[in-house]
Amino acid sequence: MPVELKGSCHCGAVNYSVLSSTPVPYQLCFCSICRKVGGSGGSINLGGHSETLKIEGKENLSVYHAILDRGTPQERRASSERNFCKHCGSMLWLYDEQWPEFIHPFASSVDSPDLEPPKTMVCIKLNSKPDYVRLPEGDKKVYQDYGPDSLEDWHKKNGVYKE
């Protein structure tokens, strides 16, 4: 059975809930977008079923479309939408119309339940990580770019997928 994730922004203007089959925060992304919008060394996204998303305070949301390859001839706007509170700036979730059935809450915005820590942390996009950002302690797998598994595949391989 999917897990209900309940989350909010820091100032409380936005609250949400979503059902998740992939609720373990196992993958830490160090890409420049995740580092800069997340406000820390990186971000962890979970998976949720977008049709179950419920929002209180929707009028307090703003959306950011990241710019990819900034300053190059390949510069373009990302199709993904990073939803955040327009008052306090808390990142809440990512949505991409390419995969309309999914929404990706930022683990940092989840208030309940307590999220299960992974046995092994997967660290991706090390090719974008600055030297001052340290990798987490403990068992980890690291990838210069993306890892081989989707959120669903990883959760199923590790026996933590919630059907």
Disulfide bonds with the S-S distance in Angstrom:
none
